[in-house]
Amino acid sequence: MTSWVAGTASRRRELVKLIEDTELNAVVIDIKDYTGRIAFDVEDSIFIENGAVENRIADIKEFIASLHARGIYVVGRISVFQDLFLAEARPELAVHRLSDGAVWRDRKGIAWLEPGATEVWDYVARLARASYAVGFDELNFDYIRFPSDGEMKDITYRFFDPARETRVTVLTKFFVHLKKELADLPAPLSIDLFGLTTTAADDLGIGQMLLAPAPYFDYIAPMVYPSHFASGYLGLTSPAEHPYEVVKNAMSEAGKRLTATTTPGVGTTTPVTKQAFPLTKLRPWLQDFNLGADYTAEMVRAQIKATNDAGLTSWMVWSPSNRYTEEAFDKI
């Protein structure tokens, strides 16, 4: 649920009923979206004083308690480096334009925070802690990456020097910091990644690699929306029209990478020993929206089957409108 939907009684009743009537057993609610606004009151002075709170879900504690009473697991989602509010309020923490020093914005006009700014790391950790106090069972982090769409040649960083470190190194430092700061919280931590991290050999130019966050997060959630895979993936002209094949391949490959005890070294095919992680750490985001194809219940269900056939038992489904295809889910 977006925060606006979670704050609208009629809409959220529809979604709670959907969960109660089907195999669904959890819900993800936005804590902070791309706007940088925090969706409910939190007991931390930094967010009160800087004006970040926009009380979209006035009864958040009561709402979460009602979900728990129904046996529904509640995940809180935090958009990390995509944050329009803080970038405008604290421009010294934002990514800047090389040409004139102004705050850089992507194609949608959204400003980004510097992935290497430790003050931003502390801000995110404090928000996670304050949100856990509200009642969330799990904390989910999205947009942990460098910007990717916009005038990339006109971008400069103050807290990242590519001559000294890589994007992956910068994000890994953030992972370490977040895990340390939240170590005393019993809530699991999860991270959303681009779907292509399941098969890519590099960081996609954004600092994301599938295995990098594995030691620091309880769940890794690749967004394997078939519509987001380019023509030619698996030899398919339109991957969006082949949801089973795309998700099955992506999650099977991700599972192999995660559970392997050896992997090729960087820039070489020589195997190096690495830590293996359980397959249960993977929990993909699946597509329930029209893009590249009109998504039917059968197409949503095909992704769920593909996830199961890849050896996984857990998944999440996303629709930007928050209107989900009920027929895609098993009734109970």
Secondary structure, DSSP 4 states (H G I P E B T S, - for coil): --HHHHT-HHHHHHHHHHHHHBS--EEEEEEE-TT--BSS--S-HHHHHTT-B--S-TTHHHHHHHHHHTT-EEEEEEE-SB-HHHHHH-GGGB-EETTTSPBPB-TTS-BBB-TT-HHHHHHHHHHHHHHHHHT-SEEEEE--S---SS-GGGEE-SS--TTT--HHHHHHHHHHHHHHHTTT--S-EEEEEEGGGGT-SS-TTTT--TTTTTTT-SEEEEE--GGGSPTTGGG-S-GGG-HHHHHHHHHHHHHHHHH-SEEEPTTS--EEE-----GGGB--EEE-S-SSS---HHHHHHHHHHHHHTT----EEE-TTS---GGGS-B-
